[in-house]
Amino acid sequence: MATTPNLFYDLNILTVFDLYKFQLAIFMYNHQSRKLPPIFDDYFIANVTVHDHCTRSQFRLHTIPYKTNTRYFTVRLAGPKLWNAINTDTRGKCSLNAFKTAYKKQLISFYH
């Protein structure tokens, strides 16, 4: 008997929730690569610009505090949280296609 995660793994497809994460990760990759329109240039800020002391997370994106679920799911909050959770090897891919392939493989690996 096959379970649902095994079927997604065998068929090499993403769940609906992971499709959302995948699309958000593509948006974040394009932001970090400066491929979005100029209006998004200051949409996210790095921790290093918030405080000047050295920490492990100084080069991660700063996450904004939230009090409601509505704000939790906005791109401005969910984007940096997701981007910071992606491993640095995947984030550092030199092309969008390489990033998409690596991130999809990473997401699908959790199904097995």
BELHU-V923974 format. One line per field, one symbol per residue. phi: phi as a letter, one per 20 degrees, with the letter a starting at -180 (. if undefined). A space follows every 10 residues. Layout:
phi->???
This chain:
phi->.eeggfffff elceffffff ffffffgfff ffeldeggfe gdfccegfee cdefcfdfde efeefcccfg fgefffefgf ffffefffff fefecfffff ffffffffff fe
